[in-house]
Structure formats: structure tokens, C-alpha cells
């Protein structure tokens, strides 16, 4: 994949992710029917985007692999805190359905989605500014072909390696916290759903 196509793919991914989160924000405010499959898919998508960017930091950003240990601890703590927070702030309601069973609706958790999109935007901006867009797609050549000529793709801001690692580490932590918060919120939703399901069956 060329750096140019990689850049466009990254921007496309950011746009799609933003649209998804805007939709999730709307449903968080207005309320939406709990759907187990969609909840799991959205959680996996957010985690996958975050994991890709964090993996990129280790592969080409110069972040030491040993940082993966505190990263993992941070995501676990963020998910747990979000899970506890969501249990107090999410609002659930039950409406009757055509088959006689009740349908569960949930709303709330707006701040969690806002934090995630803010962290994702900052993380991608740091990538463009400090390490160059081509490195996001594992191209160490820093060149692309354009109209038969070679064009350098360089970072917008030139900083030393230590500062780059620091910037990536901070924004990775923000992104990991955001992903953990989303997972914790959705775990709280799923737990409530299955508890209600067990109650109906007992």
C-alpha cells in the first residue's frame, strides 16, 4: 500500500468512525433498543481501531514494547471504572413487544463516546504532525510515486525521537482509556440485558 493510499484510507476510517460515534451519541441521548450483536460489533470495532494505532506506535513509532504492560493495566482499569460508572448513570426502560415479551431500551453514557472520539482525533493528529502519515501504514521508505516522480512524505513538525515517543505514549494512553470506557459501558448494558433475560425465564 502506498503512503498516499494509506493516508486516504486513514481519513476514510476516521470519517466512518466519527459517523458511527455520532450515531451512538444520538442513541445515547434519545435511547435505543439493546441489541447484543450490535453492541459487541461496535465494541470490537472501537477496540480494533485503537489497537491498530497503538500497535503502530510500537512498530514504527519507537514506543518501547515494555509499555504494553501499563497499557494493558490502563485499559482494564478504564473498563472497570466505566462499568461501575455506567451502572449508576445508564437509564434502562422496558416496553412491551408484539410477542408479549418486553424490549429493553437504554440511554446515557454520552460523555464516554465524546471522550473516545476526542482521543481518536488527537491520536491521528499526532501521527500526521510528528511521525508522518506514511508510517501509519508501515512504509519505512517515506516516498510515494506521483506522476512518475518520487515525492517525499515527511512529518509536518520535526521533533526528536524522545519527544515523538512521549507524544505517542500520551495519546496512546488517551485512546486506550477511551476504548476501555466504551467497553465498560457496553459490558454494563449487556449485563443488565442478560440479567433481565434470566429474570423473565425464572
Buried (B, 14 or more C-beta within 10 A) or exposed (E): EBBBEBBEEBEEBBEEBEEBBEEBBEBBEEBBEBEEEEBEEBBEBBBEBBBEBBBBBBEBBBBEEEBEEEBEEBBBBBBBBBBEBBBEBBEBEEEEEEEEEEEBBBBBBBBBBBBBBEBBBBBBEBBBBBBBBBBBBEBEEBBBEEEEEEEEBEBEEEEEEEEBBBBBBEBBBBBBBBBBBBBBBBBBBBEBBEEBEEEEEE
